[in-house]
Amino acid sequence: MSYDVAVIGAGVFGAWSAYQLGLTGASVLLLDAYGPGNSRASSGGESRIIRLGYGPDEIYSRSAQRSLALWQQLFKKTEPLFHKTGVLWLAREHDAYCEATLATLQRLNANFERLDRVELTRRFPQLEPGPTSWAILEPDSGVLIARRAVQAVVAEAKLNGVEYAAEAVAPPQGKVMRMLSGEEIKARQFVFACGPWLPKLFPELLGELIYVTRQEVIFVGVPPGDDSFSRGVMPAWIDFNDLVYGLPNVDGRGFKIAIDAHGAEFDPDRGERVVSVAGLEAVREYLAKRVPRLANAPVMETRVCQYENTSNGDFLIDRHPEFENVWIVGGGSGHGFKHGPVVGEYVARMIAGDGVEERRFTLKTKERVQQRKVY
């Protein structure tokens, strides 16, 4: 059978691209080697923060605002996989990023509060502010249940006529696309939304433009009978000055914390997903400073996933320079999950020929020197 579009990769970008393409009436085939929201995928895992704040990068703030509405629209048809925990930004005295975030939220007419240190400590005594002098609270933002959310998108896409198959795709040979079984994939357009597998499929083009890094996540236990670290009481929070973020206890999994600094180079197929001693020590050190009641809390779960970073953190959504009918969609760079719905809309419009190109997403803006600018 021949399709209008074949989407390779059923992570959040690929799933939403297939879903949005299906809404246009296109015939769509969605493929994934390991399955939607699998443990190797950057979209795997239990939870992801969705927040509007992006410093001066209003393009991503507007995208997150639109995406949140689309996620909630989807969950009305499936199951409630968004928890409105709020998102708290911890800011220093002279904090250009958080000041820019305030200005952007004001332009978006978003719901937010600015908290001084006294109010921050009163509202959230679980956190030791340290050098934090003020904060921003986004009360309407929160946590997406990631793996199940991706699976919900794929399930809804299938109800709308998208076909799904658990198949791996071989690196393209000229204009011929084949599964590893050797069977040819017939489609007018191809969307490769393969996250950390993109450099493997397109080594000459992306081998030095997409950086796949190992990222460790720790869940620690909360005190018995104590709900102060649970959703509804404690928000998700971000401390980009120390490159750390945390999520409250959601569904009894424990308090989630991760170091947001880019880790070591990582292979999504063969990499061992066991956290390092150094990674655990770094989390313990931060907890002792900022969440002292959990400094000696037992580890409940650990995860190792990966970011697939572009040079500066902007997404990569563009045609392959040699193949007019091949699109590359990736570069989530650790912050992409929340934007899945809008990425899908953008891909669908571009393939339909009525989209407006966003230069920041183009291949020509990606460099070989990594200098992260988007958080």
C-alpha positions in Angstrom: 0.0 0.0 0.0 1.2 3.5 -0.7 0.6 6.4 1.7 0.6 10.2 1.5 3.0 10.4 4.4 5.2 7.9 6.4 6.3 9.1 9.8 9.3 7.3 11.3 9.4 7.6 15.0 6.5 7.5 17.5 7.9 9.7 20.1 6.1 12.9 21.0 7.1 14.8 17.8 6.3 11.8 15.5 3.1 10.9 17.2 1.7 14.4 17.1 2.9 14.9 13.5 1.0 11.7 12.5 -2.0 12.8 14.5 -2.1 16.3 12.9 -1.4 14.9 9.4 -4.3 12.5 9.8 -6.6 15.3 10.7 -5.9 16.9 7.3 -7.3 13.8 5.5 -3.8 12.5 4.5 -3.2 8.7 4.6 -0.5 8.2 7.2 1.7 5.3 8.2 3.5 5.7 11.6 6.4 3.4 12.4 8.6 2.9 15.5 11.2 0.3 16.2 10.5 0.0 19.9 6.9 1.3 20.3 5.3 4.6 21.4 6.8 6.0 24.6 9.3 3.2 25.0 12.0 3.3 27.6 14.8 4.0 25.0 13.0 7.1 23.6 13.5 10.6 24.8 9.7 10.7 25.1 9.8 7.8 27.5 9.6 8.1 31.2 6.9 9.0 33.6 6.6 12.7 33.6 7.6 16.0 31.9 7.1 19.6 33.0 5.0 21.8 30.8 5.6 25.5 31.5 5.3 28.8 29.6 8.5 30.5 30.8 11.3 30.6 28.3 13.1 33.8 29.2 13.1 36.1 26.1 12.2 33.2 23.7 8.6 34.2 23.1 8.3 31.7 20.2 8.5 28.8 22.7 6.3 30.5 25.3 3.6 30.9 22.7 4.1 27.3 21.5 3.8 26.0 25.0 0.6 28.0 25.6 -1.0 26.6 22.5 0.3 23.1 23.2 -1.1 23.0 26.7 -4.5 23.8 25.2 -4.1 21.0 22.7 -2.9 18.5 25.3 -5.9 19.3 27.4 -8.2 19.0 24.4 -6.8 15.5 23.7 -7.1 14.4 27.3 -10.8 15.2 27.3 -11.1 12.4 24.7 -8.7 10.0 26.3 -7.8 10.2 30.0 -6.6 13.0 32.3 -2.8 12.9 31.9 -2.0 16.5 32.9 -1.6 17.5 36.5 -1.9 21.3 37.2 0.7 21.4 39.9 2.0 24.8 39.0 5.6 25.6 38.0 7.8 27.6 40.3 10.9 29.5 39.0 13.7 30.2 41.5 15.4 33.4 40.7 18.5 35.2 41.9 18.7 38.9 42.7 19.9 39.9 39.3 18.4 37.2 37.1 18.2 38.3 33.4 16.5 35.0 32.4 13.7 35.2 35.0 13.2 39.0 34.4 12.8 38.2 30.7 10.4 35.4 31.6 8.2 37.9 33.5 8.1 40.3 30.6 7.2 37.5 28.2 4.4 36.2 30.4 3.0 39.7 30.7 2.9 40.0 26.9 1.1 36.6 26.7 -1.5 37.7 29.3 -0.5 34.5 31.1 -1.5 33.8 34.7 1.5 34.2 37.0 2.6 35.5 40.4 5.8 37.2 41.4 6.9 36.1 44.9 9.4 37.8 47.0 11.7 35.7 49.3 9.4 36.1 52.3 6.3 34.9 50.4 8.3 32.1 48.7 9.4 30.8 52.1 5.9 31.1 53.6 4.2 29.3 50.7 6.8 26.6 50.1 8.7 25.9 53.3 9.8 22.5 51.8 12.4 24.5 49.8 15.4 26.2 51.4 15.9 29.3 49.2 19.6 29.8 49.7 20.7 32.4 47.1 17.1 32.6 45.7 15.8 36.1 46.3 12.4 35.9 44.4 10.4 33.5 42.3 7.8 33.3 39.6 4.8 30.9 39.9 2.9 29.7 36.9 -0.2 28.3 38.6 -1.8 26.9 35.5 1.3 24.9 34.3 2.3 21.5 35.6 3.2 18.0 34.7 2.4 15.7 31.8 2.4 12.0 32.3 4.8 11.4 29.4 4.8 7.8 28.3 1.0 7.4 28.6 0.5 10.7 26.9 2.4 9.6 23.8 0.6 6.4 23.8 -2.7 8.3 24.0 -1.8 10.4 21.0 -1.0 7.3 18.9 -4.2 5.6 20.0 -6.2 8.6 19.0 -4.4 9.0 15.7 -5.2 5.3 14.9 -8.9 6.1 15.6 -8.6 8.8 13.0 -7.3 6.5 10.4 -3.5 6.6 10.9 -1.9 3.1 10.5 0.7 2.1 13.0 3.4 -0.6 12.8 6.2 -1.7 15.1 8.9 -1.7 12.5 12.5 -0.5 12.3 13.7 1.5 9.3 17.0 1.1 7.6 19.2 4.2 6.8 17.8 5.7 3.5 19.5 4.6 0.3 18.9 7.3 -2.3 15.2 7.9 -2.5 14.3 4.3 -1.5 13.1 3.8 2.1 13.0 0.3 3.5 12.3 -1.5 6.7 15.0 -3.6 8.2 13.0 -6.6 6.9 13.8 -5.3 3.4 10.2 -4.3 2.6 10.0 -1.0 0.8 8.0 1.8 2.3 5.9 3.6 -0.3 4.9 7.2 0.5 4.9 10.6 -1.2 6.5 12.2 1.8 8.6 10.9 4.7 9.0 12.5 8.1 11.9 11.2 10.2 11.1 12.2 13.8 13.6 9.8 15.4 15.1 11.9 18.1 18.4 10.5 19.2 18.4 8.0 16.2 18.6 10.9 13.7 22.4 11.0 13.6 22.5 7.2 13.0 20.1 7.4 10.1 21.7 10.5 8.6 25.3 10.4 9.8 26.8 12.6 7.0 24.2 15.3 7.5 23.5 15.2 11.2 26.5 13.4 12.7 28.0 16.6 13.9 24.8 18.7 14.3 22.8 16.6 16.7 24.4 15.8 20.1 23.0 12.9 22.0 23.7 13.1 25.7 23.1 10.9 28.7 20.7 12.3 31.3 20.0 10.9 34.7 16.8 11.2 36.8 16.3 10.3 40.4 13.1 9.6 42.4 13.4 9.8 46.2 10.9 8.7 48.8 8.9 11.2 50.7 8.2 11.0 54.5 5.3 8.7 55.5 2.0 10.5 56.0 3.5 13.8 54.8 1.8 15.4 51.7 4.0 18.5 51.6 5.9 17.1 48.7 2.9 15.9 46.8 1.1 17.4 43.8 -1.5 19.9 44.9 0.8 21.1 47.7 4.2 21.5 46.1 4.6 22.7 42.5 7.1 21.5 39.9 10.1 23.8 40.2 13.1 25.0 38.1 16.4 26.4 39.2 18.3 27.1 36.0 21.0 29.0 37.9 22.1 25.6 39.3 20.7 23.6 36.3 18.3 21.6 38.4 14.6 20.9 38.2 12.2 18.9 40.3 8.7 17.5 40.3 6.4 16.8 43.2 5.3 13.3 44.2 2.9 12.4 41.4 0.9 9.1 41.6 3.1 7.9 44.5 6.3 7.6 42.5 8.3 9.9 44.8 9.9 13.3 44.5 11.7 13.6 41.1 14.9 15.5 40.7 17.3 15.8 37.8 20.5 17.8 36.9 19.7 19.6 33.6 23.4 20.0 32.5 24.2 18.0 29.4 25.7 14.7 30.2 28.2 12.4 28.4 27.7 11.2 24.8 25.1 8.4 24.7 23.9 5.6 22.4 20.1 5.2 22.6 20.3 1.6 21.4 23.2 0.2 23.4 23.6 2.6 26.3 23.3 1.1 29.8 20.5 2.8 31.7 21.9 2.7 35.2 22.6 5.9 37.0 26.2 6.8 38.0 27.6 7.2 41.5 28.6 10.7 40.5 25.1 11.6 39.3 23.5 10.3 42.6 26.0 12.3 44.6 25.2 15.5 42.7 21.5 15.0 43.4 22.2 14.3 47.1 24.4 17.5 47.4 21.6 19.6 45.9 18.9 18.1 48.1 21.0 18.9 51.1 21.1 22.5 50.1 17.7 23.2 48.7 15.4 20.4 50.0 17.1 19.4 53.3 14.2 17.2 54.6 14.9 14.9 51.7 18.7 15.0 51.9 18.8 11.4 53.2 15.6 10.1 51.6 15.9 6.6 50.0 16.1 6.3 46.2 12.8 4.9 44.9 13.5 4.8 41.2 16.1 5.9 38.7 16.1 6.5 35.0 18.6 7.2 32.3 17.3 8.8 29.1 18.9 11.2 26.7 18.6 14.6 25.2 19.1 15.0 21.5 20.5 18.5 21.4 21.0 20.9 18.5 23.8 23.5 18.8 21.8 26.0 20.6 18.6 24.2 21.7 16.3 25.3 18.8 14.3 22.5 17.2 15.3 21.1 13.8 12.3 20.9 11.4 13.3 21.1 7.8 13.6 19.2 4.5 16.6 17.0 3.8 18.8 19.1 1.5 19.1 16.2 -1.0 15.6 14.8 -0.9 12.6 17.1 -1.6 10.2 14.6 0.0 12.1 13.9 3.2 11.5 16.0 6.4 13.7 15.8 9.5 11.9 16.6 12.8 13.9 16.6 16.0 16.3 18.5 18.2 14.0 18.5 21.2 17.1 19.4 23.2 15.6 18.4 26.6 12.7 20.9 26.4 10.8 19.6 23.5 8.2 17.2 24.9 5.6 19.9 25.9 5.6 21.3 22.3 4.6 18.1 20.6 1.1 19.4 19.6 2.4 22.6 17.9 5.3 20.7 16.3 2.7 18.4 14.8 0.7 21.4 13.5 3.8 23.0 12.0 4.8 19.7 10.2 1.3 19.2 8.8 1.2 22.8 7.5 4.6 22.6 5.9 3.9 19.3 4.2 0.6 20.7 3.0 2.4 23.6 1.5 0.6 26.3 3.4 3.0 26.8 6.3 5.3 29.7 7.0 8.9 28.6 7.6 10.4 29.5 11.0 14.1 30.2 10.3 15.2 29.1 13.8 14.0 25.5 12.9 16.0 25.3 9.7 19.0 23.2 9.1 21.1 26.1 8.0 21.0 27.6 11.5 22.5 24.5 13.1 26.2 24.6 13.9 28.9 22.2 14.9 29.8 24.2 18.1 27.5 23.5 20.9 26.4 26.7 22.8 23.1 26.2 24.5 20.8 29.2 24.4 17.3 27.8 24.8 16.3 26.3 28.1 
